[in-house]
């Protein structure tokens, strides 16, 4: 029962709420842009987003002794895809800029 009170659980709930919000928004779209809820890709994407929230929640709040608001945990889980995307872009930008600044080898 301790897991239900952990910050990681609320992070997962935040990611799940975002998925439910997207289902509600996408249900009104017709035509070629309509999301097919019967495809495996839809369920894999939903599972991966909740898994990302689990990972981000564990990294941020895993062994934390200080208790924050549940809303902070929920919001962290909901924004976990944005957190991971910005981290990946900043790391990629750093790698590219280091390659550009590298000195040519003299040989």
N, CA, C and O atoms as a Tinker XYZ file with bonds, in Angstrom:
   428  protein
     1  N      0.815000   -1.192000    0.000000    73     2
     2  CA     0.000000    0.000000    0.000000    64     1     3
     3  C      0.864000    1.263000    0.000000    63     2     4     5
     4  O      0.385000    2.353000   -0.315000    81     3
     5  N      2.138000    1.105000    0.355000    73     3     6
     6  CA     3.038000    2.252000    0.362000    64     5     7
     7  C      3.210000    2.817000   -1.037000    63     6     8     9
     8  O      3.407000    4.021000   -1.198000    81     7
     9  N      3.138000    1.962000   -2.053000    73     7    10
    10  CA     3.311000    2.423000   -3.438000    64     9    11
    11  C      2.229000    3.416000   -3.832000    63    10    12    13
    12  O      2.500000    4.354000   -4.581000    81    11
    13  N      1.001000    3.227000   -3.339000    73    11    14
    14  CA    -0.090000    4.120000   -3.708000    64    13    15
    15  C      0.108000    5.528000   -3.152000    63    14    16    17
    16  O     -0.506000    6.476000   -3.643000    81    15
    17  N      0.943000    5.675000   -2.153000    73    15    18
    18  CA     1.218000    6.991000   -1.601000    64    17    19
    19  C      2.518000    7.588000   -2.127000    63    18    20    21
    20  O      2.875000    8.708000   -1.762000    81    19
    21  N      3.224000    6.861000   -2.972000    73    19    22
    22  CA     4.513000    7.350000   -3.434000    64    21    23
    23  C      4.334000    8.384000   -4.535000    63    22    24    25
    24  O      3.330000    8.369000   -5.247000    81    23
    25  N      5.306000    9.283000   -4.676000    73    23    26
    26  CA     5.252000   10.293000   -5.731000    64    25    27
    27  C      5.213000    9.695000   -7.136000    63    26    28    29
    28  O      4.636000   10.283000   -8.051000    81    27
    29  N      5.823000    8.538000   -7.302000    73    27    30
    30  CA     5.866000    7.896000   -8.615000    64    29    31
    31  C      4.452000    7.554000   -9.094000    63    30    32    33
    32  O      4.147000    7.670000  -10.281000    81    31
    33  N      3.605000    7.136000   -8.175000    73    31    34
    34  CA     2.221000    6.812000   -8.508000    64    33    35
    35  C      1.486000    8.044000   -9.037000    63    34    36    37
    36  O      0.747000    7.951000  -10.017000    81    35
    37  N      1.685000    9.190000   -8.398000    73    35    38
    38  CA     1.018000   10.408000   -8.859000    64    37    39
    39  C      1.586000   10.896000  -10.183000    63    38    40    41
    40  O      0.862000   11.481000  -10.989000    81    39
    41  N      2.869000   10.663000  -10.417000    73    39    42
    42  CA     3.448000   10.990000  -11.725000    64    41    43
    43  C      2.801000   10.139000  -12.819000    63    42    44    45
    44  O      2.497000   10.643000  -13.900000    81    43
    45  N      2.592000    8.863000  -12.543000    73    43    46
    46  CA     1.930000    7.995000  -13.516000    64    45    47
    47  C      0.495000    8.448000  -13.761000    63    46    48    49
    48  O      0.021000    8.408000  -14.896000    81    47
    49  N     -0.195000    8.874000  -12.719000    73    47    50
    50  CA    -1.564000    9.366000  -12.880000    64    49    51
    51  C     -1.601000   10.625000  -13.748000    63    50    52    53
    52  O     -2.539000   10.812000  -14.524000    81    51
    53  N     -0.589000   11.488000  -13.623000    73    51    54
    54  CA    -0.511000   12.680000  -14.461000    64    53    55
    55  C     -0.371000   12.325000  -15.931000    63    54    56    57
    56  O     -1.028000   12.923000  -16.784000    81    55
    57  N      0.481000   11.358000  -16.229000    73    55    58
    58  CA     0.652000   10.924000  -17.623000    64    57    59
    59  C     -0.620000   10.264000  -18.142000    63    58    60    61
    60  O     -0.985000   10.452000  -19.303000    81    59
    61  N     -1.291000    9.501000  -17.305000    73    59    62
    62  CA    -2.538000    8.865000  -17.703000    64    61    63
    63  C     -3.622000    9.910000  -17.968000    63    62    64    65
    64  O     -4.422000    9.752000  -18.891000    81    63
    65  N     -3.653000   10.966000  -17.173000    73    63    66
    66  CA    -4.630000   12.037000  -17.388000    64    65    67
    67  C     -4.398000   12.734000  -18.723000    63    66    68    69
    68  O     -5.355000   13.102000  -19.405000    81    67
    69  N     -3.139000   12.918000  -19.101000    73    67    70
    70  CA    -2.837000   13.526000  -20.399000    64    69    71
    71  C     -3.328000   12.623000  -21.531000    63    70    72    73
    72  O     -3.878000   13.107000  -22.520000    81    71
    73  N     -3.129000   11.317000  -21.384000    73    71    74
    74  CA    -3.604000   10.390000  -22.409000    64    73    75
    75  C     -5.125000   10.429000  -22.528000    63    74    76    77
    76  O     -5.658000   10.402000  -23.637000    81    75
    77  N     -5.826000   10.492000  -21.401000    73    75    78
    78  CA    -7.288000   10.572000  -21.437000    64    77    79
    79  C     -7.759000   11.886000  -22.054000    63    78    80    81
    80  O     -8.760000   11.918000  -22.770000    81    79
    81  N     -7.045000   12.952000  -21.779000    73    79    82
    82  CA    -7.370000   14.248000  -22.376000    64    81    83
    83  C     -7.186000   14.207000  -23.893000    63    82    84    85
    84  O     -8.007000   14.752000  -24.631000    81    83
    85  N     -6.124000   13.571000  -24.360000    73    83    86
    86  CA    -5.898000   13.452000  -25.796000    64    85    87
    87  C     -6.966000   12.600000  -26.459000    63    86    88    89
    88  O     -7.389000   12.906000  -27.574000    81    87
    89  N     -7.406000   11.550000  -25.807000    73    87    90
    90  CA    -8.488000   10.719000  -26.365000    64    89    91
    91  C     -9.750000   11.564000  -26.516000    63    90    92    93
    92  O    -10.438000   11.483000  -27.533000    81    91
    93  N    -10.049000   12.369000  -25.511000    73    91    94
    94  CA   -11.223000   13.236000  -25.600000    64    93    95
    95  C    -11.112000   14.270000  -26.700000    63    94    96    97
    96  O    -12.086000   14.549000  -27.400000    81    95
    97  N     -9.931000   14.836000  -26.852000    73    95    98
    98  CA    -9.739000   15.845000  -27.903000    64    97    99
    99  C     -9.746000   15.223000  -29.293000    63    98   100   101
   100  O    -10.308000   15.799000  -30.225000    81    99
   101  N     -9.137000   14.072000  -29.442000    73    99   102
   102  CA    -9.034000   13.430000  -30.748000    64   101   103
   103  C    -10.330000   12.762000  -31.193000    63   102   104   105
   104  O    -10.487000   12.456000  -32.375000    81   103
   105  N    -11.251000   12.533000  -30.279000    73   103   106
   106  CA   -12.482000   11.838000  -30.647000    64   105   107
   107  C    -13.372000   12.688000  -31.553000    63   106   108   109
   108  O    -14.201000   12.148000  -32.285000    81   107
   109  N    -13.211000   14.002000  -31.511000    73   107   110
   110  CA   -14.025000   14.881000  -32.340000    64   109   111
   111  C    -13.458000   15.106000  -33.732000    63   110   112   113
   112  O    -14.115000   15.727000  -34.568000    81   111
   113  N    -12.259000   14.619000  -33.998000    73   111   114
   114  CA   -11.628000   14.818000  -35.300000    64   113   115
   115  C    -12.158000   13.780000  -36.288000    63   114   116   117
   116  O    -12.252000   12.595000  -35.969000    81   115
   117  N    -12.498000   14.237000  -37.474000    73   115   118
   118  CA   -12.969000   13.323000  -38.512000    64   117   119
   119  C    -12.013000   13.366000  -39.696000    63   118   120   121
   120  O    -11.185000   14.270000  -39.808000    81   119
   121  N    -12.133000   12.407000  -40.553000    73   119   122
   122  CA   -11.330000   12.384000  -41.768000    64   121   123
   123  C    -10.010000   11.655000  -41.581000    63   122   124   125
   124  O     -9.895000   10.739000  -40.767000    81   123
   125  N     -9.018000   12.079000  -42.352000    73   123   126
   126  CA    -7.733000   11.391000  -42.381000    64   125   127
   127  C     -6.922000   11.603000  -41.100000    63   126   128   129
   128  O     -6.069000   10.776000  -40.778000    81   127
   129  N     -7.166000   12.680000  -40.372000    73   127   130
   130  CA    -6.400000   12.967000  -39.160000    64   129   131
   131  C     -6.950000   12.243000  -37.926000    63   130   132   133
   132  O     -6.390000   12.368000  -36.836000    81   131
   133  N     -8.017000   11.503000  -38.085000    73   131   134
   134  CA    -8.630000   10.800000  -36.960000    64   133   135
   135  C     -7.692000    9.705000  -36.440000    63   134   136   137
   136  O     -7.075000    8.986000  -37.225000    81   135
   137  N     -7.590000    9.587000  -35.129000    73   135   138
   138  CA    -6.731000    8.587000  -34.501000    64   137   139
   139  C     -7.458000    7.248000  -34.491000    63   138   140   141
   140  O     -8.633000    7.168000  -34.135000    81   139
   141  N     -6.747000    6.205000  -34.885000    73   139   142
   142  CA    -7.310000    4.858000  -34.879000    64   141   143
   143  C     -6.955000    4.205000  -33.543000    63   142   144   145
   144  O     -5.797000    3.868000  -33.298000    81   143
   145  N     -7.960000    4.031000  -32.685000    73   143   146
   146  CA    -7.738000    3.462000  -31.361000    64   145   147
   147  C     -7.572000    1.946000  -31.390000    63   146   148   149
   148  O     -7.329000    1.334000  -30.350000    81   147
   149  N     -7.697000    1.344000  -32.537000    73   147   150
   150  CA    -7.571000   -0.104000  -32.641000    64   149   151
   151  C     -6.171000   -0.545000  -33.028000    63   150   152   153
   152  O     -5.902000   -1.744000  -33.097000    81   151
   153  N     -5.281000    0.390000  -33.281000    73   151   154
   154  CA    -3.931000    0.025000  -33.687000    64   153   155
   155  C     -3.052000   -0.227000  -32.470000    63   154   156   157
   156  O     -3.273000    0.326000  -31.392000    81   155
   157  N     -2.077000   -1.053000  -32.667000    73   155   158
   158  CA    -1.115000   -1.352000  -31.617000    64   157   159
   159  C     -0.250000   -0.127000  -31.321000    63   158   160   161
   160  O      0.186000    0.065000  -30.186000    81   159
   161  N     -0.002000    0.694000  -32.330000    73   159   162
   162  CA     0.816000    1.892000  -32.167000    64   161   163
   163  C      0.219000    2.843000  -31.134000    63   162   164   165
   164  O      0.962000    3.430000  -30.347000    81   163
   165  N     -1.084000    3.008000  -31.115000    73   163   166
   166  CA    -1.740000    3.886000  -30.151000    64   165   167
   167  C     -1.496000    3.400000  -28.721000    63   166   168   169
   168  O     -1.182000    4.198000  -27.838000    81   167
   169  N     -1.640000    2.105000  -28.494000    73   167   170
   170  CA    -1.475000    1.558000  -27.155000    64   169   171
   171  C     -0.010000    1.553000  -26.720000    63   170   172   173
   172  O      0.286000    1.758000  -25.543000    81   171
   173  N      0.896000    1.324000  -27.651000    73   171   174
   174  CA     2.321000    1.381000  -27.320000    64   173   175
   175  C      2.706000    2.802000  -26.931000    63   174   176   177
   176  O      3.422000    3.003000  -25.950000    81   175
   177  N      2.236000    3.789000  -27.692000    73   175   178
   178  CA     2.542000    5.185000  -27.369000    64   177   179
   179  C      1.978000    5.551000  -25.996000    63   178   180   181
   180  O      2.653000    6.227000  -25.220000    81   179
   181  N      0.772000    5.124000  -25.687000    73   179   182
   182  CA     0.176000    5.423000  -24.383000    64   181   183
   183  C      0.968000    4.772000  -23.259000    63   182   184   185
   184  O      1.215000    5.398000  -22.229000    81   183
   185  N      1.368000    3.522000  -23.449000    73   183   186
   186  CA     2.145000    2.812000  -22.439000    64   185   187
   187  C      3.503000    3.469000  -22.232000    63   186   188   189
   188  O      3.959000    3.620000  -21.099000    81   187
   189  N      4.149000    3.862000  -23.334000    73   187   190
   190  CA     5.465000    4.490000  -23.238000    64   189   191
   191  C      5.384000    5.833000  -22.518000    63   190   192   193
   192  O      6.283000    6.167000  -21.746000    81   191
   193  N      4.337000    6.602000  -22.750000    73   191   194
   194  CA     4.232000    7.892000  -22.064000    64   193   195
   195  C      4.038000    7.705000  -20.560000    63   194   196   197
   196  O      4.582000    8.479000  -19.773000    81   195
   197  N      3.280000    6.701000  -20.150000    73   195   198
   198  CA     3.116000    6.423000  -18.719000    64   197   199
   199  C      4.430000    5.885000  -18.144000    63   198   200   201
   200  O      4.782000    6.194000  -17.005000    81   199
   201  N      5.151000    5.085000  -18.928000    73   199   202
   202  CA     6.442000    4.574000  -18.488000    64   201   203
   203  C      7.458000    5.711000  -18.336000    63   202   204   205
   204  O      8.256000    5.704000  -17.398000    81   203
   205  N      7.435000    6.683000  -19.250000    73   203   206
   206  CA     8.323000    7.846000  -19.125000    64   205   207
   207  C      8.012000    8.620000  -17.857000    63   206   208   209
   208  O      8.927000    9.088000  -17.179000    81   207
   209  N      6.735000    8.761000  -17.526000    73   207   210
   210  CA     6.351000    9.452000  -16.293000    64   209   211
   211  C      6.839000    8.685000  -15.071000    63   210   212   213
   212  O      7.245000    9.291000  -14.080000    81   211
   213  N      6.802000    7.374000  -15.132000    73   211   214
   214  CA     7.313000    6.543000  -14.043000    64   213   215
   215  C      8.811000    6.771000  -13.859000    63   214   216   217
   216  O      9.286000    6.922000  -12.733000    81   215
   217  N      9.549000    6.795000  -14.960000    73   215   218
   218  CA    10.998000    6.989000  -14.884000    64   217   219
   219  C     11.332000    8.392000  -14.373000    63   218   220   221
   220  O     12.166000    8.548000  -13.481000    81   219
   221  N     10.685000    9.404000  -14.936000    73   219   222
   222  CA    10.947000   10.780000  -14.492000    64   221   223
   223  C     10.560000   10.950000  -13.029000    63   222   224   225
   224  O     11.282000   11.593000  -12.267000    81   223
   225  N      9.439000   10.386000  -12.634000    73   223   226
   226  CA     9.018000   10.478000  -11.236000    64   225   227
   227  C      9.989000    9.793000  -10.297000    63   226   228   229
   228  O     10.250000   10.292000   -9.202000    81   227
   229  N     10.527000    8.659000  -10.709000    73   227   230
   230  CA    11.498000    7.960000   -9.871000    64   229   231
   231  C     12.800000    8.746000   -9.774000    63   230   232   233
   232  O     13.392000    8.848000   -8.700000    81   231
   233  N     13.243000    9.304000  -10.904000    73   231   234
   234  CA    14.488000   10.070000  -10.902000    64   233   235
   235  C     14.330000   11.336000  -10.063000    63   234   236   237
   236  O     15.224000   11.679000   -9.290000    81   235
   237  N     13.217000   12.024000  -10.204000    73   235   238
   238  CA    13.016000   13.280000   -9.469000    64   237   239
   239  C     12.710000   13.052000   -7.987000    63   238   240   241
   240  O     13.259000   13.744000   -7.129000    81   239
   241  N     11.846000   12.097000   -7.685000    73   239   242
   242  CA    11.307000   11.989000   -6.330000    64   241   243
   243  C     11.512000   10.619000   -5.693000    63   242   244   245
   244  O     10.885000   10.336000   -4.672000    81   243
   245  N     12.356000    9.763000   -6.246000    73   243   246
   246  CA    12.478000    8.376000   -5.812000    64   245   247
   247  C     12.732000    8.172000   -4.341000    63   246   248   249
   248  O     11.905000    7.570000   -3.657000    81   247
   249  N     13.842000    8.650000   -3.831000    73   247   250
   250  CA    14.205000    8.432000   -2.429000    64   249   251
   251  C     14.095000    9.724000   -1.631000    63   250   252   253
   252  O     14.918000   10.002000   -0.759000    81   251
   253  N     13.096000   10.489000   -1.931000    73   251   254
   254  CA    12.952000   11.808000   -1.334000    64   253   255
   255  C     12.374000   11.719000    0.070000    63   254   256   257
   256  O     11.390000   11.020000    0.316000    81   255
   257  N     13.004000   12.438000    0.973000    73   255   258
   258  CA    12.513000   12.483000    2.343000    64   257   259
   259  C     11.563000   13.647000    2.560000    63   258   260   261
   260  O     10.734000   13.611000    3.469000    81   259
   261  N     11.677000   14.687000    1.727000    73   259   262
   262  CA    10.808000   15.847000    1.828000    64   261   263
   263  C      9.545000   15.580000    1.017000    63   262   264   265
   264  O      9.623000   15.162000   -0.139000    81   263
   265  N      8.410000   15.816000    1.606000    73   263   266
   266  CA     7.139000   15.568000    0.928000    64   265   267
   267  C      6.661000   16.865000    0.284000    63   266   268   269
   268  O      6.524000   17.890000    0.952000    81   267
   269  N      6.411000   16.809000   -1.012000    73   267   270
   270  CA     5.869000   17.950000   -1.744000    64   269   271
   271  C      4.375000   17.730000   -1.957000    63   270   272   273
   272  O      3.805000   16.736000   -1.504000    81   271
   273  N      3.769000   18.654000   -2.638000    73   271   274
   274  CA     2.352000   18.563000   -2.944000    64   273   275
   275  C      2.099000   17.460000   -3.964000    63   274   276   277
   276  O      2.922000   17.235000   -4.851000    81   275
   277  N      0.992000   16.786000   -3.847000    73   275   278
   278  CA     0.623000   15.760000   -4.827000    64   277   279
   279  C      0.427000   16.364000   -6.201000    63   278   280   281
   280  O      0.640000   15.701000   -7.216000    81   279
   281  N      0.022000   17.623000   -6.233000    73   279   282
   282  CA    -0.168000   18.302000   -7.510000    64   281   283
   283  C      1.163000   18.471000   -8.238000    63   282   284   285
   284  O      1.204000   18.381000   -9.465000    81   283
   285  N      2.236000   18.709000   -7.518000    73   283   286
   286  CA     3.562000   18.804000   -8.126000    64   285   287
   287  C      3.949000   17.465000   -8.752000    63   286   288   289
   288  O      4.479000   17.432000   -9.863000    81   287
   289  N      3.691000   16.380000   -8.061000    73   287   290
   290  CA     3.980000   15.050000   -8.612000    64   289   291
   291  C      3.141000   14.801000   -9.862000    63   290   292   293
   292  O      3.645000   14.308000  -10.871000    81   291
   293  N      1.865000   15.144000   -9.785000    73   291   294
   294  CA     0.939000   14.951000  -10.898000    64   293   295
   295  C      1.391000   15.760000  -12.113000    63   294   296   297
   296  O      1.398000   15.251000  -13.234000    81   295
   297  N      1.764000   17.010000  -11.891000    73   295   298
   298  CA     2.201000   17.884000  -12.976000    64   297   299
   299  C      3.522000   17.402000  -13.576000    63   298   300   301
   300  O      3.724000   17.515000  -14.785000    81   299
   301  N      4.407000   16.877000  -12.763000    73   299   302
   302  CA     5.664000   16.335000  -13.271000    64   301   303
   303  C      5.401000   15.147000  -14.183000    63   302   304   305
   304  O      6.035000   15.015000  -15.230000    81   303
   305  N      4.481000   14.293000  -13.798000    73   303   306
   306  CA     4.133000   13.153000  -14.654000    64   305   307
   307  C      3.477000   13.588000  -15.946000    63   306   308   309
   308  O      3.738000   13.015000  -17.004000    81   307
   309  N      2.623000   14.603000  -15.866000    73   307   310
   310  CA     1.950000   15.085000  -17.070000    64   309   311
   311  C      2.926000   15.736000  -18.034000    63   310   312   313
   312  O      2.738000   15.660000  -19.248000    81   311
   313  N      3.959000   16.371000  -17.514000    73   311   314
   314  CA     4.919000   17.055000  -18.388000    64   313   315
   315  C      6.162000   16.222000  -18.665000    63   314   316   317
   316  O      7.122000   16.735000  -19.238000    81   315
   317  N      6.171000   14.967000  -18.280000    73   315   318
   318  CA     7.365000   14.136000  -18.474000    64   317   319
   319  C      7.788000   14.000000  -19.940000    63   318   320   321
   320  O      8.993000   14.005000  -20.194000    81   319
   321  N      6.890000   13.878000  -20.923000    73   319   322
   322  CA     7.373000   13.834000  -22.306000    64   321   323
   323  C      8.100000   15.118000  -22.720000    63   322   324   325
   324  O      9.070000   15.066000  -23.476000    81   323
   325  N      7.633000   16.263000  -22.228000    73   323   326
   326  CA     8.292000   17.533000  -22.546000    64   325   327
   327  C      9.651000   17.607000  -21.863000    63   326   328   329
   328  O     10.613000   18.104000  -22.449000    81   327
   329  N      9.736000   17.119000  -20.636000    73   327   330
   330  CA    11.008000   17.118000  -19.914000    64   329   331
   331  C     12.031000   16.258000  -20.646000    63   330   332   333
   332  O     13.175000   16.674000  -20.828000    81   331
   333  N     11.631000   15.073000  -21.061000    73   331   334
   334  CA    12.554000   14.167000  -21.747000    64   333   335
   335  C     12.930000   14.720000  -23.115000    63   334   336   337
   336  O     14.094000   14.632000  -23.507000    81   335
   337  N     11.979000   15.287000  -23.850000    73   335   338
   338  CA    12.283000   15.854000  -25.171000    64   337   339
   339  C     13.268000   17.010000  -25.063000    63   338   340   341
   340  O     14.211000   17.087000  -25.851000    81   339
   341  N     13.069000   17.914000  -24.099000    73   339   342
   342  CA    13.989000   19.048000  -23.960000    64   341   343
   343  C     15.371000   18.578000  -23.517000    63   342   344   345
   344  O     16.380000   19.141000  -23.943000    81   343
   345  N     15.427000   17.565000  -22.677000    73   343   346
   346  CA    16.716000   17.007000  -22.268000    64   345   347
   347  C     17.434000   16.385000  -23.456000    63   346   348   349
   348  O     18.635000   16.589000  -23.634000    81   347
   349  N     16.708000   15.629000  -24.266000    73   347   350
   350  CA    17.317000   14.993000  -25.435000    64   349   351
   351  C     17.804000   16.022000  -26.447000    63   350   352   353
   352  O     18.869000   15.851000  -27.040000    81   351
   353  N     17.039000   17.084000  -26.649000    73   351   354
   354  CA    17.452000   18.126000  -27.590000    64   353   355
   355  C     18.662000   18.891000  -27.084000    63   354   356   357
   356  O     19.539000   19.244000  -27.873000    81   355
   357  N     18.729000   19.154000  -25.792000    73   355   358
   358  CA    19.876000   19.892000  -25.264000    64   357   359
   359  C     21.141000   19.046000  -25.304000    63   358   360   361
   360  O     22.225000   19.567000  -25.567000    81   359
   361  N     21.017000   17.760000  -25.047000    73   359   362
   362  CA    22.183000   16.878000  -25.136000    64   361   363
   363  C     22.649000   16.775000  -26.584000    63   362   364   365
   364  O     23.848000   16.833000  -26.858000    81   363
   365  N     21.708000   16.625000  -27.508000    73   363   366
   366  CA    22.073000   16.544000  -28.927000    64   365   367
   367  C     22.713000   17.843000  -29.397000    63   366   368   369
   368  O     23.674000   17.805000  -30.166000    81   367
   369  N     22.214000   18.980000  -28.961000    73   367   370
   370  CA    22.795000   20.269000  -29.352000    64   369   371
   371  C     24.204000   20.407000  -28.798000    63   370   372   373
   372  O     25.077000   20.964000  -29.465000    81   371
   373  N     24.439000   19.912000  -27.596000    73   371   374
   374  CA    25.778000   19.952000  -27.016000    64   373   375
   375  C     26.756000   19.073000  -27.763000    63   374   376   377
   376  O     27.914000   19.451000  -27.937000    81   375
   377  N     26.321000   17.922000  -28.202000    73   375   378
   378  CA    27.188000   17.015000  -28.955000    64   377   379
   379  C     27.525000   17.616000  -30.305000    63   378   380   381
   380  O     28.674000   17.548000  -30.739000    81   379
   381  N     26.551000   18.199000  -30.973000    73   379   382
   382  CA    26.788000   18.796000  -32.282000    64   381   383
   383  C     27.717000   19.991000  -32.163000    63   382   384   385
   384  O     28.625000   20.145000  -32.980000    81   383
   385  N     27.512000   20.849000  -31.156000    73   383   386
   386  CA    28.367000   22.023000  -31.022000    64   385   387
   387  C     29.792000   21.613000  -30.658000    63   386   388   389
   388  O     30.738000   22.286000  -31.069000    81   387
   389  N     29.972000   20.540000  -29.907000    73   387   390
   390  CA    31.314000   20.065000  -29.585000    64   389   391
   391  C     32.019000   19.528000  -30.824000    63   390   392   393
   392  O     33.231000   19.696000  -30.958000    81   391
   393  N     31.299000   18.895000  -31.719000    73   391   394
   394  CA    31.906000   18.400000  -32.954000    64   393   395
   395  C     32.312000   19.546000  -33.864000    63   394   396   397
   396  O     33.338000   19.474000  -34.539000    81   395
   397  N     31.521000   20.588000  -33.884000    73   395   398
   398  CA    31.841000   21.750000  -34.734000    64   397   399
   399  C     33.056000   22.484000  -34.183000    63   398   400   401
   400  O     33.899000   22.949000  -34.950000    81   399
   401  N     33.156000   22.591000  -32.854000    73   399   402
   402  CA    34.262000   23.312000  -32.232000    64   401   403
   403  C     35.538000   22.496000  -32.141000    63   402   404   405
   404  O     36.590000   23.034000  -31.794000    81   403
   405  N     35.466000   21.213000  -32.445000    73   403   406
   406  CA    36.649000   20.358000  -32.309000    64   405   407
   407  C     37.763000   20.824000  -33.229000    63   406   408   409
   408  O     37.520000   21.247000  -34.359000    81   407
   409  N     38.986000   20.738000  -32.729000    73   407   410
   410  CA    40.138000   21.156000  -33.524000    64   409   411
   411  C     40.483000   20.052000  -34.536000    63   410   412   413
   412  O     40.429000   18.868000  -34.204000    81   411
   413  N     40.828000   20.431000  -35.742000    73   411   414
   414  CA    41.223000   19.410000  -36.714000    64   413   415
   415  C     42.541000   18.774000  -36.322000    63   414   416   417
   416  O     43.433000   19.429000  -35.781000    81   415
   417  N     42.644000   17.515000  -36.598000    73   415   418
   418  CA    43.869000   16.801000  -36.274000    64   417   419
   419  C     44.952000   17.148000  -37.281000    63   418   420   421
   420  O     44.699000   17.226000  -38.483000    81   419
   421  N     46.146000   17.352000  -36.783000    73   419   422
   422  CA    47.288000   17.636000  -37.648000    64   421   423
   423  C     48.111000   16.366000  -37.711000    63   422   424   425
   424  O     48.579000   15.853000  -36.695000    81   423
   425  N     48.271000   15.889000  -38.885000    73   423   426
   426  CA    48.949000   14.619000  -38.878000    64   425   427
   427  C     49.727000   14.374000  -40.037000    63   426   428
   428  O     50.355000   13.321000  -40.148000    81   427
